[in-house]
Amino acid sequence: MSAFIQQLPALIGVVIGALGSYLAIVRSDRARFAREQAARWEERRLSVYSDYARALKKSVTLTYRVAAHLGNDPHPHPVSLEEAEPLLAQATDGRDPAGEALIMLGSRDVVERARTWVAVVMEMERFLRSGTVDPDAWQALLERQRAGREGYYTAVREDLALPPGHPARWPSLPRSS
């Protein structure tokens, strides 16, 4: 028995070492899993944010083209409202599922900024459906839409902890008289 007692401190040391090693591995695995899960959710949110912006941009581009047909915008590829109507409906249909995914996965600030942006886009669509010919009013709507888009992208970058990006303020083409 005295030999066992002499070996007991070494045996306790081995047990404590094995237990410590096990706990360190479990903790490391949990931390790695949490990091990987956070990265997957960030990738998914980036995808949802991009899909929503792309869907909304389809509507915006179509409004530019219809506005050019009415004489409100200098877009080089004008299209009549009658020709654009099915495309606008299709863009709206694509925008709705992207918006639902955004509501589900987006941060509150991103969703609020998206709502602000889409509200202006819908106002642009109403402006064109009314057949209004007022280039100055159209330019004011464009500025609000650009500010809405910029706010959306800023909120997305903040949510994903990305560095500040380009404000996407491209020079506008001059209106031909």
Contacts in CASP RR format, 6 or more apart in sequence:
PFRMAT RR
TARGET T0000
AUTHOR 0000-0000-0000
METHOD contacts of the structure
MODEL  1
MSAFIQQLPALIGVVIGALGSYLAIVRSDRARFAREQAARWEERRLSVYS
DYARALKKSVTLTYRVAAHLGNDPHPHPVSLEEAEPLLAQATDGRDPAGE
ALIMLGSRDVVERARTWVAVVMEMERFLRSGTVDPDAWQALLERQRAGRE
GYYTAVREDLALPPGHPARWPSLPRSS
41 105 0 8 1.000
42 160 0 8 1.000
44 105 0 8 1.000
45 105 0 8 1.000
45 106 0 8 1.000
45 159 0 8 1.000
45 160 0 8 1.000
46 156 0 8 1.000
46 160 0 8 1.000
48 98 0 8 1.000
48 101 0 8 1.000
48 102 0 8 1.000
48 104 0 8 1.000
48 105 0 8 1.000
48 106 0 8 1.000
49 102 0 8 1.000
49 106 0 8 1.000
49 110 0 8 1.000
49 156 0 8 1.000
49 159 0 8 1.000
49 160 0 8 1.000
51 98 0 8 1.000
51 101 0 8 1.000
52 95 0 8 1.000
52 98 0 8 1.000
52 99 0 8 1.000
52 101 0 8 1.000
52 102 0 8 1.000
52 114 0 8 1.000
53 149 0 8 1.000
53 152 0 8 1.000
53 153 0 8 1.000
53 156 0 8 1.000
54 98 0 8 1.000
55 91 0 8 1.000
55 94 0 8 1.000
55 95 0 8 1.000
55 98 0 8 1.000
55 99 0 8 1.000
56 95 0 8 1.000
56 98 0 8 1.000
56 114 0 8 1.000
56 117 0 8 1.000
56 118 0 8 1.000
56 121 0 8 1.000
58 91 0 8 1.000
58 94 0 8 1.000
58 95 0 8 1.000
59 88 0 8 1.000
59 91 0 8 1.000
59 92 0 8 1.000
59 95 0 8 1.000
59 121 0 8 1.000
59 125 0 8 1.000
60 121 0 8 1.000
60 124 0 8 1.000
60 145 0 8 1.000
60 149 0 8 1.000
62 79 0 8 1.000
62 84 0 8 1.000
62 87 0 8 1.000
62 88 0 8 1.000
62 91 0 8 1.000
63 88 0 8 1.000
63 121 0 8 1.000
63 124 0 8 1.000
63 125 0 8 1.000
63 128 0 8 1.000
64 73 0 8 1.000
64 75 0 8 1.000
65 73 0 8 1.000
65 75 0 8 1.000
65 77 0 8 1.000
65 78 0 8 1.000
65 79 0 8 1.000
65 84 0 8 1.000
66 78 0 8 1.000
66 79 0 8 1.000
66 80 0 8 1.000
66 81 0 8 1.000
66 84 0 8 1.000
66 128 0 8 1.000
67 73 0 8 1.000
67 75 0 8 1.000
67 124 0 8 1.000
67 128 0 8 1.000
67 138 0 8 1.000
68 74 0 8 1.000
68 75 0 8 1.000
68 76 0 8 1.000
68 77 0 8 1.000
68 78 0 8 1.000
68 79 0 8 1.000
69 78 0 8 1.000
69 79 0 8 1.000
69 80 0 8 1.000
69 81 0 8 1.000
70 81 0 8 1.000
70 128 0 8 1.000
70 131 0 8 1.000
70 132 0 8 1.000
70 133 0 8 1.000
71 78 0 8 1.000
71 133 0 8 1.000
71 135 0 8 1.000
71 175 0 8 1.000
72 132 0 8 1.000
72 133 0 8 1.000
72 134 0 8 1.000
72 135 0 8 1.000
72 138 0 8 1.000
73 135 0 8 1.000
73 138 0 8 1.000
73 142 0 8 1.000
73 175 0 8 1.000
74 172 0 8 1.000
74 173 0 8 1.000
74 174 0 8 1.000
74 175 0 8 1.000
74 176 0 8 1.000
75 173 0 8 1.000
76 173 0 8 1.000
79 87 0 8 1.000
81 128 0 8 1.000
81 129 0 8 1.000
81 131 0 8 1.000
88 125 0 8 1.000
95 118 0 8 1.000
99 114 0 8 1.000
102 110 0 8 1.000
102 111 0 8 1.000
102 114 0 8 1.000
103 111 0 8 1.000
106 159 0 8 1.000
107 155 0 8 1.000
107 159 0 8 1.000
109 155 0 8 1.000
109 158 0 8 1.000
109 159 0 8 1.000
110 152 0 8 1.000
110 155 0 8 1.000
110 156 0 8 1.000
110 159 0 8 1.000
112 155 0 8 1.000
113 148 0 8 1.000
113 151 0 8 1.000
113 152 0 8 1.000
113 154 0 8 1.000
113 155 0 8 1.000
114 152 0 8 1.000
116 148 0 8 1.000
116 151 0 8 1.000
116 152 0 8 1.000
117 145 0 8 1.000
117 148 0 8 1.000
117 149 0 8 1.000
117 151 0 8 1.000
117 152 0 8 1.000
120 141 0 8 1.000
120 144 0 8 1.000
120 145 0 8 1.000
120 148 0 8 1.000
121 145 0 8 1.000
123 141 0 8 1.000
123 144 0 8 1.000
124 141 0 8 1.000
124 142 0 8 1.000
124 145 0 8 1.000
127 137 0 8 1.000
127 138 0 8 1.000
127 141 0 8 1.000
132 138 0 8 1.000
135 175 0 8 1.000
142 172 0 8 1.000
146 168 0 8 1.000
146 169 0 8 1.000
149 168 0 8 1.000
150 167 0 8 1.000
150 168 0 8 1.000
150 169 0 8 1.000
153 165 0 8 1.000
153 168 0 8 1.000
154 164 0 8 1.000
156 162 0 8 1.000
157 163 0 8 1.000
157 164 0 8 1.000
157 165 0 8 1.000
END
